[in-house]
Amino acid sequence: MNKSFAIIAISSFSLLWSACHKPEENVDIPDPDNEVITTVKLTAVNAADATDVVSAQWKDLTPNDGNPDLSAATLTMKKNAVYNVTLQFLDETKTPVGNITEEITDRANYHLICYAPSSGLGLTVQRTDKDNNTPQMELGLAAKFTTTAAADGSLQVALHHQPSGKNGTDCAIGTTDADVTFTVKVQ
């Protein structure tokens, strides 16, 4: 009887050990997916005059038709001025509207917003916020716009998804979540 008990005990222990002890595997954590963005809003506040607040909005609720609503996509700023700018990204296909800006803030280490003023516009852009990397790198949801002489042109704003290789300055890394163009008037 002791022999049978010993065999059952050893068999049970072996079965339990093999069921509980699995070989280690390397599991890669998947990168977060790109966001769905239908609306991009710029709000600019003149650093010398807080009552001078201007905004512009680019919207495309039906991205497959290639026909965005540009009726409010013009940003008009004063010449020789500095503006503190905030950028907001929304997904208006959801109810309630999805605030993608919050997701970008939560995943700041995976994103970089790039600004490209057209040549001759007289606009320089400096990102003023940072992510949580060590060392911290630029993000771009907040920026400083500095205008010079009066001019008209455009401003390309692109949100880059950079789960691997973000360096805080390179806009060629990763994939693009949003790439929109605003009309800019400096008067």
Buried (B, 14 or more C-beta within 10 A) or exposed (E): EEEEEEEEEEEEEEEEEEEEEEEEEEEEEEBEEBBBBBBBBBBBBBBEEEEBEBBBBBBBEEEEEEEBBBEEBBBBBBEEBBBBBBBBBBBBBEEEEBBBBEBBBEBBBBBBBBBBBBEEBBBEBBBBBBBEBEEEBBBBBBBBBBBEEEBBBBBBBBBBBBBEEBEBEEBEBBEEBBBBBBBBBBE
